[in-house]
Amino acid sequence: MADSGHFILAGGRVVTPEGVADGAVEVKDGWIVRAGNFSASRVRGVQVIELDGAWLLPGLVDLHTNDGVALLKKPDDPQWHVERLRQVSRAQAERGVTGLFLATLAAPLDQIRCYLEGMALFRERWRSERTGAEICGALVEGTFMNPDNCGAHNPEYIFRPDRRILDDLLETGALHLVNIAPEFGEASLELIEYAASRGVVVGAGHCKPTAEQLSRAVDRGLTYFIHLYNGPSGSNTKAFYGGGTLEGALRDDRLTVELIVDFVHVDRRVLRDTIARKQAQRVVAVSDGMFACDPPPGRFEINGIVGEIDSGAGCISVVGRRGRDGRITEIREPEAQTCDFNSLFGSTANMDTVFANTVQLLSCEMEGNFVRHHPALPLEEAVRQAALMCSTVPARVAGLDDGSVSRRVGTVREGWEADLVVAEIENVTGKVLFRPLEVYIAGQPMLSSGAVAGR
């Protein structure tokens, strides 16, 4: 009789950081024990699941997404968040996501702490009841940004670098990533260094340091840049201080950059130029989705910022702000049409869309802005690089690639946990379709649709 904790996924197109090859993956007790071109029929007493040429890739890891529903509700009970996170976890797994980090907006500190306490409770229960994607921890995004670059965040709840605030949130046990603007002198650098010493992964976003300031922040523990080009990110092409934020982020090979690949937040040509400059191993593709599941219809308000979902345009815009007098001031289009567009309130995308968009972006021949011509990559190479940016690199940035933080995921390789996606990937007249057939988290099937065997 076959052991349900020991099986082989055979006859698939296995995606590894090195390439794509026809092969198989053997899983035992939740771990990958073999991956490559071997004969599954020679392994006795093991269940063999035939993939019939489907793609087998690492589970998607969203380093930056949001649960706007929780931010809308503002519950003061951590247990409410536990139940809500169950829904988010399940919905994300159905999209091929095996791990995600949920961001907090600029908000009252007691609300953020309650959210993180609920997340810590959920994570504790998830370890023994894995019914969906792992919510790996929180990104505290809005608390220590530059208020001049607040975007869809309410500047009333933005604070200068403060160790006491960070310590209070660390007590919850759920804080894993934090955004710290580097431009507030030694106070920023000290908090970056302190956060890194406490095991927190430090990013910079919604900020505008000079390239030299950004480099000093990397020296002190800054790891990655949060949604480059959005927030917005400062740019300066003059010959002072090494240039601006954007210029420094692109040049510094120590720094990994996030890109929101929804084809709305960043123009496709800019995305392709940036990937060419940084290379896939220094890029994380994220959704920055505002609603992990169950988005509200039409308008909504979070912490005094009014957003509106435009399903047709595939975006969420900031359309109003509530003042201290309680009145909402509508944001109207200026009479002079310039390139100063309104702020976006996160995206409508999820990681299944981001992965498909990334493959599509790389597999198309196109013109860039600073690069005249980008060739179309073969589909297999486009999928390999997309898997790097949507799985392997975010896992590495978050410290999930070596098992030092918690689980070891993000790669299809012996010695990694079996967070895997079996999927159909097709390029139909220039549009890439990505459909998960089965999702495994630590070797446990999440969809159980029967679509893999005998599809």
C-alpha positions in Angstrom: 0.0 0.0 0.0 1.3 3.4 -1.0 2.3 5.9 1.8 0.2 9.0 1.5 3.1 11.0 2.9 5.5 9.6 0.2 4.7 10.3 -3.5 6.2 11.2 -6.8 5.0 13.8 -9.2 6.1 12.4 -12.5 6.0 13.5 -16.2 6.0 17.2 -15.5 8.0 20.2 -16.7 10.0 20.9 -13.6 11.0 24.5 -13.0 14.2 25.1 -11.1 16.4 28.2 -10.7 18.8 26.6 -13.3 16.2 25.8 -15.9 13.2 23.8 -17.0 13.4 20.1 -17.8 11.1 17.1 -18.2 11.3 15.2 -15.0 9.9 14.2 -11.6 9.9 15.3 -8.0 9.8 12.8 -5.1 8.2 14.1 -1.9 8.4 12.4 1.5 7.0 13.6 4.8 6.5 17.1 3.3 10.1 17.5 2.0 11.6 17.2 -1.5 13.9 14.2 -1.4 14.7 14.1 -5.1 14.1 16.3 -8.2 15.2 15.6 -11.7 15.1 13.1 -14.5 14.6 9.7 -12.8 12.4 6.7 -13.4 9.4 6.9 -11.0 8.3 3.4 -12.0 11.4 1.9 -10.4 10.5 3.3 -6.9 8.4 0.7 -5.2 5.6 1.2 -2.7 5.3 4.9 -3.6 2.2 6.7 -5.1 3.0 8.1 -8.6 0.9 11.0 -9.7 1.2 11.6 -13.4 1.3 15.2 -14.5 0.9 14.6 -18.2 3.3 17.5 -19.2 1.9 20.0 -16.7 4.3 22.6 -15.3 5.7 21.9 -11.8 7.1 25.0 -10.1 7.7 26.4 -6.6 4.7 27.8 -4.8 4.2 31.5 -5.3 5.3 33.8 -2.5 3.7 37.3 -2.3 6.1 39.5 -0.4 3.7 42.4 -0.4 -0.1 42.2 -0.3 -2.9 43.6 1.9 -6.2 42.5 3.4 -8.2 45.7 3.0 -11.3 44.1 4.5 -9.5 43.8 7.9 -8.4 47.4 7.6 -11.9 48.5 6.8 -13.5 46.6 9.7 -11.0 47.8 12.4 -11.9 45.1 14.9 -10.4 45.4 18.4 -10.5 41.6 18.9 -7.4 39.6 17.6 -9.7 36.5 17.4 -11.7 38.3 14.6 -8.5 38.5 12.6 -7.8 34.8 13.1 -11.1 33.9 11.4 -10.6 36.4 8.6 -7.1 35.2 8.0 -8.4 31.7 7.5 -10.5 33.0 4.6 -7.5 34.9 3.1 -5.2 31.8 3.5 -7.6 29.5 1.7 -8.3 32.0 -1.1 -4.7 32.6 -1.8 -3.8 28.9 -1.9 -6.4 28.5 -4.7 -4.4 31.0 -6.8 -1.1 29.1 -6.4 0.2 31.1 -3.5 1.8 29.1 -0.7 3.2 32.0 1.3 2.3 35.7 1.7 3.2 38.7 3.8 0.3 41.1 4.7 1.1 44.8 4.9 -0.2 47.4 7.3 -1.1 50.9 6.3 -0.4 54.0 8.3 -2.9 53.5 11.1 -3.3 54.0 14.9 -0.8 51.9 16.6 -3.4 50.0 18.7 -5.1 48.9 15.5 -1.8 47.6 14.0 -0.9 45.8 17.2 -4.3 44.1 17.3 -3.9 43.0 13.7 -0.4 41.6 14.4 -1.7 39.8 17.6 -4.4 38.1 15.5 -1.8 37.1 12.9 0.4 35.6 15.5 -2.6 33.5 16.8 -3.4 32.4 13.2 0.2 31.4 12.6 0.3 29.3 15.7 -2.9 27.4 14.7 -1.8 27.1 11.0 1.3 25.1 12.1 -1.0 22.2 13.1 -3.9 22.9 10.7 -2.6 23.8 7.2 -5.8 24.4 5.3 -4.4 27.2 3.1 -1.4 29.3 2.2 1.0 30.3 5.0 0.7 33.8 6.2 4.3 34.2 6.9 4.1 37.4 8.9 3.4 41.1 8.7 5.1 44.0 6.7 4.7 47.1 8.8 4.7 49.4 5.8 3.1 52.8 6.7 4.4 53.6 10.2 7.9 54.8 9.4 7.7 56.2 5.9 8.3 59.7 4.7 4.9 61.6 5.0 5.8 63.6 1.9 5.6 60.3 0.0 2.5 58.9 1.8 0.5 58.0 -1.3 -2.7 56.3 -0.1 -1.5 56.4 3.6 -2.8 58.9 6.1 0.1 61.1 7.2 -1.5 61.6 10.6 -0.4 58.1 11.5 3.2 58.3 10.2 6.0 58.5 12.8 9.6 59.4 12.8 12.0 56.5 13.5 11.2 55.3 17.0 12.6 52.2 18.7 9.9 52.1 21.3 7.2 51.8 18.6 9.1 49.0 16.9 9.7 47.1 20.1 6.0 47.3 21.0 5.0 45.8 17.6 7.8 43.2 17.9 6.3 41.9 21.1 3.4 40.4 19.0 5.7 37.9 17.3 4.2 38.6 13.9 6.3 41.4 12.6 8.7 40.1 9.9 9.3 43.0 7.5 9.4 46.7 8.2 9.6 49.8 6.0 11.9 52.5 7.3 12.6 55.7 5.3 16.4 56.2 5.3 16.4 60.0 4.9 16.0 61.1 8.5 19.7 61.0 9.3 21.2 58.9 12.1 17.8 58.2 13.6 16.8 56.2 10.4 20.1 54.4 10.2 20.0 53.4 13.9 16.5 52.0 13.6 17.4 50.1 10.4 20.5 48.6 12.2 18.5 47.8 15.3 15.6 46.2 13.4 18.0 44.0 11.4 19.7 43.0 14.7 16.3 41.8 15.9 15.9 39.6 12.9 13.5 41.9 11.0 13.9 42.2 7.3 14.2 46.0 6.5 12.9 47.6 3.3 12.7 51.2 2.1 9.6 52.6 0.3 7.5 55.7 0.2 10.7 57.6 0.7 13.1 59.9 -1.2 16.7 59.6 0.1 19.6 60.4 -2.1 21.5 57.5 -3.6 24.3 58.1 -1.0 21.8 58.0 1.9 20.3 54.8 0.4 23.8 53.2 0.2 24.5 54.0 3.8 21.2 52.4 4.8 22.2 49.2 3.0 25.5 49.3 4.9 23.4 49.3 8.1 21.1 46.5 7.2 18.6 47.6 4.5 17.8 44.6 2.3 15.3 45.6 -0.3 13.3 48.5 -1.9 9.5 48.4 -1.6 7.5 48.7 -4.8 10.1 50.7 -6.8 8.5 53.6 -8.8 5.5 53.7 -6.6 5.0 55.4 -3.3 6.4 57.5 -5.1 10.1 56.9 -5.2 12.3 60.0 -5.5 14.4 60.5 -8.6 17.1 63.1 -9.3 19.4 63.0 -12.3 21.7 65.8 -11.2 25.3 65.1 -10.3 24.9 65.5 -6.5 24.9 62.9 -3.8 25.0 60.1 -6.3 21.6 61.0 -7.7 18.2 60.2 -6.3 16.5 57.2 -4.8 15.6 55.5 -8.0 19.1 55.9 -9.4 20.7 54.5 -6.3 18.3 51.5 -6.1 19.0 50.6 -9.7 22.8 50.8 -9.3 23.3 49.0 -6.0 23.6 45.3 -6.6 23.2 44.6 -2.9 19.6 45.9 -3.0 16.7 43.7 -4.3 13.8 45.7 -5.7 10.0 45.0 -5.6 8.0 45.6 -8.7 4.2 45.6 -8.8 3.5 43.6 -12.0 -0.2 44.4 -12.5 0.5 46.5 -15.7 -1.1 49.5 -14.0 1.3 50.7 -11.3 4.4 50.5 -13.6 4.4 50.7 -17.4 5.5 47.5 -19.1 8.5 49.2 -20.8 9.8 50.4 -17.4 9.3 46.9 -15.9 11.3 45.3 -18.7 14.1 47.9 -18.5 14.3 47.4 -14.7 14.5 43.6 -14.9 17.2 43.9 -17.5 19.1 46.3 -15.3 18.7 44.4 -12.0 18.4 40.9 -13.4 15.8 38.5 -12.2 17.8 37.4 -9.2 17.5 40.9 -7.7 13.8 41.5 -8.5 10.7 40.5 -6.5 7.4 40.6 -8.4 4.5 41.5 -6.0 0.8 42.1 -6.3 0.4 44.9 -3.6 -3.2 43.7 -3.9 -5.5 45.7 -1.7 -8.0 43.0 -1.1 -6.7 39.5 -0.6 -10.2 38.2 -1.1 -13.8 39.5 -1.1 -13.3 43.1 -2.2 -16.0 45.6 -1.4 -18.1 47.1 -4.2 -17.3 50.6 -5.4 -16.0 53.1 -2.8 -14.5 52.4 0.6 -12.6 54.3 3.3 -9.6 53.2 5.3 -8.1 55.4 8.0 -9.6 58.6 6.4 -8.5 57.8 2.8 -11.3 57.1 0.3 -10.6 54.7 -2.5 -12.6 53.6 -5.5 -12.3 50.3 -7.4 -12.5 50.6 -11.1 -12.9 47.1 -12.4 -12.8 48.1 -16.0 -9.4 49.9 -15.7 -8.2 47.2 -13.2 -7.1 49.8 -10.6 -8.0 51.4 -7.3 -7.7 55.1 -7.0 -7.5 57.5 -4.1 -10.6 59.8 -4.7 -10.9 61.6 -1.4 -9.4 62.4 2.1 -11.3 63.0 5.3 -10.1 66.0 7.2 -9.9 66.6 11.0 -13.3 68.3 10.7 -14.8 65.0 9.6 -15.5 66.2 6.1 -14.3 64.4 3.0 -12.5 66.5 0.4 -12.9 65.0 -3.1 -9.8 64.7 -5.3 -10.7 66.2 -8.6 -8.8 66.1 -11.9 -6.8 69.3 -12.4 -7.7 71.7 -15.2 -4.1 71.3 -16.6 -3.5 67.7 -17.6 0.0 66.9 -16.5 2.0 63.7 -15.7 1.1 64.1 -12.0 -1.5 61.3 -11.8 -3.6 60.6 -8.8 -2.4 58.1 -6.2 -3.3 54.4 -6.5 -4.7 52.5 -3.5 -3.0 49.2 -4.0 -3.8 47.0 -6.9 -6.7 44.7 -8.0 -4.2 41.9 -8.8 -3.3 38.7 -7.0 -0.1 36.6 -7.5 -1.6 34.3 -10.1 -2.1 37.4 -12.3 1.3 38.7 -11.4 3.0 35.4 -12.4 1.1 35.3 -15.7 1.9 39.0 -16.4 5.6 38.4 -15.7 5.8 35.4 -18.1 3.9 37.5 -20.7 6.2 40.5 -20.2 9.4 38.4 -20.7 8.1 36.3 -23.6 7.2 39.3 -25.8 9.5 41.3 -28.0 9.2 44.9 -27.0 10.7 48.4 -27.0 12.0 49.8 -23.7 12.5 53.4 -22.5 16.3 53.3 -21.8 16.9 50.1 -23.7 15.9 50.3 -27.3 15.0 46.6 -27.8 14.1 43.7 -25.6 14.0 40.3 -27.4 11.2 37.8 -26.7 12.5 35.0 -24.4 11.5 31.4 -25.1 8.5 30.4 -22.9 10.6 28.1 -20.8 13.1 30.8 -20.0 10.3 33.3 -19.3 8.7 30.8 -16.9 12.1 30.2 -15.2 12.7 33.9 -14.6 9.1 34.5 -13.5 9.5 31.6 -10.9 12.6 33.3 -9.6 10.9 36.7 -9.2 7.6 35.2 -7.8 9.0 32.4 -5.6 12.7 32.0 -5.1 13.8 35.7 -4.7 11.0 36.7 -2.3 11.7 33.6 -0.2 15.4 34.6 -0.1 14.7 38.2 0.8 12.3 37.1 3.6 14.9 34.6 4.9 12.8 31.5 4.0 15.3 29.9 1.7 17.7 28.5 4.3 15.3 27.5 7.1 16.9 29.9 9.6 13.6 31.8 10.1 11.0 29.1 9.9 10.3 26.8 6.9 12.6 26.4 3.9 10.7 27.2 0.7 10.8 28.9 -2.7 12.7 26.4 -4.8 12.2 23.0 -6.3 15.2 21.2 -5.0 16.3 18.4 -2.7 16.2 19.6 0.9 13.5 22.2 0.5 9.9 21.8 1.8 7.4 20.7 -0.8 5.6 23.9 -1.5 4.7 23.2 -5.1 2.3 24.2 -7.8 1.2 22.0 -10.6 -0.2 24.3 -13.3 -1.1 24.8 -16.9 0.8 27.7 -18.5 -0.2 28.7 -22.1 0.7 31.6 -24.3 -2.4 32.3 -26.3 -1.9 35.1 -28.9 0.4 37.0 -26.7 -1.6 36.6 -23.4 -0.3 34.1 -20.9 -2.8 32.0 -19.0 -1.8 30.4 -15.7 -4.1 27.9 -14.1 -3.2 26.0 -10.9 -4.3 22.3 -11.0 -3.0 21.4 -7.6 -1.1 23.2 -4.8 1.0 21.5 -2.2 2.1 23.0 1.0 4.7 20.9 2.9 3.5 18.0 0.6 -0.2 18.4 1.6 -2.6 19.0 -1.4 -4.7 22.1 -1.0 -7.1 21.9 -3.9 -7.7 18.1 -4.2 -9.7 18.8 -7.4 -8.5 15.6 -9.1 -7.5 17.8 -12.0 -3.9 16.6 -12.0 -4.5 12.9 -12.4 -6.3 12.1 -15.6 -6.9 15.7 -16.7 
